[in-house]
Amino acid sequence: MAQLQTLRNKVTRRLGTAVEDFYTPDKKNGALNLARTEILLRYDVDDFIKEDATISFTSGVGTLPTDFFRKVKGESNFCRDLFNASTEEDYQRVSIARFDDDISLTWTVKQDGAGDLKINIFEASTVTLTLRYIEEKTDMSVDTDESGFSSQFDEAHARWAAAILLFDRRLFEEASVLRAEAEDKISEVMSREKLDRGAPTNSKFDQDTIVASPGNGHEPLTL
C-alpha cells in the first residue's frame, strides 16, 4: 500500500518532468485524491469493499455508515449487497423510481426530508440487515498517508492522476494515453483477482449506483 510521497514521485515520472511550475506537490496530491475517487466510482476494488456492516432499520429506514461511498455493483443485483443473516433473504437494489413500486425485498438510497441520505427497504419493517459497500477514504495530505489500494494498483493510480493534471493543462492527447494505460492496468489486476475467486470479471458500476460523500468534498451524486 503506497504512501502519498511515493505516489507523487510516480506521478512526476509519468509527467516526464520534475519542474514544479505547473505541477506543484499540492496539485499532485489533489490529482491523486481525485484519481482515487474516480477509480472507485467506476470499479469495485476489493481493497475498499466492506463486507459486514450492520444497519438497523426502523419502519424501513436506516442510517448509512459514515464511511459509505457507494454500493458494490457486484456480478448482479442479487449479490448479497444487503441481506438478512438470520433468514438468508437477499434484498435487490433498485432505482428510486422502481422502489416506489413497492416491490418486496428491495432497497434504495434516497434523501429524507432533511436532505440526508438514508437507506430504505421494502417492506418497511424494523430489522437489522448486513450491508456490503465501497468505503470512503479521507483525502491524503501528509506524505505518510496511504492510498488504500494494494501495490498492484500503484502504477494505474499514478497514471490516472498524471492524466488529470495533463487534462487541466489541455494536453488532451497525452492525457488520453495515460488514462487508457491506467484503465488497462486496473482491468488486468481486477480480472486476475476475480478469476482467482471464480467470479465474472465485469466490475464497473451501473447507472443507478448511489454515491454518498466522496472525500474530496463533492456533493452526493446519483448516477
Residue, then its C-alpha position, 0 to 999 in steps of 0.5 A: m500500500a503506497q504512501l502519498q510521497t511515493l505516489r507523487n514521485k510516480v506521478t512526476r515520472r509519468l509527467g516526464t518532468a520534475v519542474e514544479d511550475f505547473y505541477t506543484p506537490d499540492k496539485k499532485n496530491g489533489a490529482l491523486n485524491l481525485a484519481r482515487t475517487e474516480i477509480l472507485l466510482r467506476y470499479d469495485v476494488d476489493d481493497f475498499i469493499k466492506e463486507d459486514a456492516t450492520i444497519s438497523f432499520t426502523s419502519g424501513v429506514g436506516t442510517l448509512p455508515t459514515d464511511f459509505f461511498r457507494k454500493v458494490k455493483g457486484e456480478s448482479n443485483f442479487c449479490r448479497d449487497l444487503f441481506n438478512a443473516s438470520t433468514e438468508e433473504d437477499y434484498q435487490r437494489v433498485s432505482i428510486a423510481r422502481f422502489d416506489d413500486d413497492i416491490s418486496l425485498t428491495w432497497t434504495v438510497k434516497q434523501d429524507g426530508a432533511g436532505d440526508l441520505k438514508i437507506n430504505i427497504f421494502e417492506a418497511s419493517t424494523v430489522t437489522l440487515t448486513l450491508r456490503y459497500i465501497e468505503e470512503k477514504t479521507d483525502m491524503s495530505v501528509d506524505t505518510d498517508e496511504s492510498g488504500f489500494s494494494s501495490q498492484f494498483d500503484e502504477a494505474h493510480a499514478r497514471w490516472a492522476a498524471a492524466i488529470l493534471l495533463f487534462d487541466r493543462r489541455l494536453f488532451e492527447e497525452a492525457s488520453v494515453l495515460r488514462a487508457e494505460a491506467e484503465d488497462k492496468i486496473s482491468e488486468v489486476m481486477s480480472r486476475e483477482k476475480l478469476d482467482r475467486g471464480a467470479p465474472t470479471n465485469s466490475k464497473f458500476d451501473q447507472d443507478t449506483i448511489v454515491a454518498s460523500p466522496g472525500n474530496g468534498h463533492e456533493p452526493l451524486t446519483l448516477 
